Amino acid sequence: NEERVKSEFLAVFFNRHGLELLRINNIGLAVNEAVSKRFATSVDGVVVYRESQSNFLKFALLEIKTRSGSEAIKKVTYIAKTMGSYIKTNSREEDFLRAVPDKSYRLQLLHHAAVMNALEVFYVESTVHQIHYIVQVTFSREDLQKYVNGMIRPLLRLHVEPIVKILEQKSKLDFEVNGYVCDTHTLKQSFFIAEELYDWVVTNNKPLPPCRSIVPTTVHLWNHLKGGVDIYSRYISNLGY
């Protein structure tokens, strides 16, 4: 639905609220190597626009959410009714909390801005039929610097880099790649999980407890936050009309 929002809805919405949409670029995964080659994000697009009666071009990042459940649609409808369909705010205003009530989404917007070194993000709440509302969020340079220096750099130094070093050491081992393990990243991940499980069994001197699946924490977190959006879109694409 993100592509439909960008191709069919966004320009009309911008024009209705005094903005001229000039260009949308899809950039995929972006990395801020000035901080770390592992400091990355994936936005839904970068927009170039200008306000009415102005020749000054501006750019902002784009994050699109598509709602399908009845309760989720009720929430975005209520926000649009009480706050309007176009909300301008900054990261330190109460309206930011009200317009983007999910703190994980607010953090996602801050992360986008920090990686891309951008001060504006358009947060779009939509369904398959329309845009319910857009939040134009402005971050300050101070916001971005505090996030990078206070959270990202310590996180990379204390938690990410040690794991990467372990995986890099194990990449030198000679494995036969077959079955579902079709690349080195999957190979490293699978071996690391197997080793941790073996150590747990030896340390506790008992078998593993019953479980439905064993997945990395990052994969579990992604599945939890993403929900069934990709599954639904894939299922719908396979239906014949």
C-alpha positions in Angstrom: 0.0 0.0 0.0 3.0 2.3 0.5 3.5 2.6 -3.3 -0.1 3.4 -3.8 0.0 6.1 -1.2 3.0 7.7 -2.9 1.7 7.4 -6.4 -2.0 8.2 -5.9 -2.7 9.9 -2.6 0.3 12.0 -1.5 0.4 14.7 -4.2 -3.4 15.4 -3.8 -3.1 15.6 0.0 -0.1 17.9 -0.2 -1.9 20.2 -2.7 -5.0 20.3 -0.5 -2.9 21.6 2.4 -0.9 24.2 0.6 2.2 22.1 -0.3 3.6 21.2 -3.7 5.1 17.8 -4.0 7.9 18.0 -6.5 9.6 14.6 -6.2 9.6 11.3 -4.3 12.8 9.2 -4.2 12.9 5.6 -3.1 16.3 5.0 -1.6 16.1 1.6 0.2 18.6 1.0 3.0 20.6 4.0 4.0 23.8 3.9 6.2 25.4 6.8 8.1 29.0 5.8 7.9 30.1 8.9 9.7 28.7 7.3 12.8 29.1 3.6 12.0 28.6 1.3 9.0 26.0 -0.4 11.2 24.0 2.7 11.8 21.3 2.3 9.2 17.6 2.7 8.5 15.1 2.2 5.7 12.6 4.9 5.0 9.6 4.7 2.7 10.9 7.6 0.7 12.5 11.1 0.5 10.2 13.9 -0.7 11.2 17.2 -2.2 8.5 19.9 -1.8 7.8 23.5 -1.3 5.2 25.6 0.4 2.7 27.7 -1.6 4.0 31.1 -2.7 7.5 30.0 -2.0 10.4 29.1 -4.3 12.5 27.6 -1.4 12.8 23.8 -1.9 12.7 21.6 1.2 13.2 17.9 1.7 11.8 15.5 4.3 11.7 11.8 5.0 8.6 9.7 4.6 7.2 7.0 6.9 3.9 5.4 5.9 1.7 3.3 8.1 -1.1 1.2 6.7 -4.0 0.3 9.0 -6.3 -2.7 8.3 -7.8 -3.7 11.7 -11.0 -2.1 12.8 -9.6 -0.9 16.2 -6.5 0.6 14.5 -8.7 2.4 11.9 -10.9 3.7 14.8 -7.8 5.2 16.5 -6.5 7.0 13.4 -10.0 8.2 12.5 -10.3 9.7 16.0 -7.0 11.4 15.8 -7.8 12.9 12.4 -11.2 14.1 13.7 -9.8 15.7 16.9 -6.4 17.1 15.6 -7.1 17.5 11.9 -5.7 15.7 8.8 -2.5 17.8 8.6 -0.6 18.3 11.9 2.6 20.3 12.1 4.6 19.8 15.3 8.1 19.2 16.7 9.6 16.5 18.8 9.1 18.4 22.1 5.5 19.4 21.7 2.5 17.6 23.3 0.9 17.3 19.8 3.7 14.9 18.8 2.7 12.5 21.5 -1.0 12.8 20.7 -0.5 12.5 16.9 2.0 9.6 17.2 0.8 7.8 20.4 3.0 4.7 19.9 6.4 5.5 21.4 8.1 2.9 19.2 6.9 4.9 16.1 8.2 8.1 17.6 11.6 6.5 18.2 11.5 5.2 14.6 11.0 8.7 13.3 13.9 10.0 15.4 16.1 7.1 14.2 15.2 7.9 10.5 16.1 11.6 11.1 19.4 10.8 12.9 20.6 8.3 10.2 19.7 10.5 7.3 20.7 13.8 9.1 17.3 15.2 8.3 15.3 17.6 10.4 11.8 16.8 9.0 9.8 13.6 8.7 6.3 13.2 7.3 4.5 10.5 9.2 1.5 9.2 7.2 -1.4 7.2 8.6 -3.4 5.6 5.9 -5.6 2.7 4.8 -5.9 1.1 1.4 -8.5 3.8 0.5 -7.1 7.1 1.8 -4.7 9.1 3.9 -6.3 9.8 7.2 -3.7 12.2 8.4 -0.1 13.3 8.1 2.2 14.6 10.8 5.0 16.9 9.8 7.5 16.4 12.6 10.5 18.7 13.0 13.6 17.6 15.0 16.4 19.8 16.2 20.1 19.2 15.7 20.3 18.8 19.4 17.7 16.0 19.3 19.8 14.1 16.7 23.1 14.6 18.5 21.7 13.4 21.8 20.2 10.3 20.2 23.4 9.4 18.4 25.9 10.2 21.3 23.6 9.1 24.2 22.1 5.9 22.7 23.5 4.7 19.4 27.2 5.0 20.1 27.0 3.2 23.5 24.7 0.6 22.0 27.1 -0.2 19.2 30.2 -0.2 21.5 28.8 -2.3 24.3 26.4 -4.7 22.6 26.7 -4.8 18.8 30.5 -4.8 18.2 31.2 -7.7 20.7 28.7 -9.9 18.9 30.1 -8.9 15.5 33.6 -9.9 16.6 32.4 -13.3 17.7 30.6 -13.9 14.4 33.6 -12.7 12.4 35.8 -15.2 14.2 33.4 -18.0 13.5 33.2 -17.0 9.8 36.8 -18.5 9.4 35.6 -22.0 10.2 34.9 -24.4 7.3 31.3 -25.4 7.0 29.4 -27.3 4.4 26.6 -25.0 3.2 23.5 -26.8 2.3 19.7 -26.9 2.9 18.2 -23.6 3.9 21.6 -22.2 4.8 22.3 -20.5 1.5 24.5 -17.6 2.6 27.2 -16.8 5.1 25.0 -14.5 7.2 22.5 -17.3 7.8 25.3 -19.7 8.4 26.8 -17.5 11.1 23.5 -16.9 12.7 22.5 -20.5 12.8 25.9 -21.6 14.2 25.7 -18.9 16.9 22.3 -20.0 18.0 23.3 -23.7 18.1 26.4 -22.9 20.2 24.3 -20.8 22.7 21.8 -23.6 23.0 24.5 -26.2 23.5 26.1 -24.1 26.3 22.7 -23.7 28.0 22.1 -27.4 28.1 25.6 -28.2 29.4 25.5 -25.4 32.0 22.0 -26.4 33.3 22.5 -30.1 32.9 19.0 -30.7 31.5 17.3 -30.6 28.1 15.8 -27.5 26.6 12.3 -26.6 27.8 9.4 -27.1 25.3 9.2 -24.4 22.7 7.5 -23.7 19.4 10.5 -22.1 17.7 13.9 -20.6 18.3 14.7 -17.4 16.6 17.2 -14.5 17.2 15.9 -11.7 19.4 16.2 -9.2 16.5 14.1 -11.4 14.3 11.5 -11.9 17.0 11.3 -8.1 17.6 10.9 -7.4 13.9 8.1 -10.0 13.5 6.4 -8.5 16.6 6.6 -4.9 15.4 5.9 -5.6 11.7 2.9 -7.8 12.4 1.1 -9.4 9.5 1.4 -6.5 7.0 3.7 -8.3 4.6 1.7 -11.5 4.9 -1.6 -9.8 4.1 -0.2 -7.9 1.1 1.4 -11.1 -0.3 -1.9 -13.0 0.2 -3.9 -10.3 -1.5 -1.5 -10.2 -4.4 -2.1 -13.9 -5.0 -5.8 -13.5 -5.2 -7.4 -13.4 -8.7 -9.8 -10.5 -9.4 
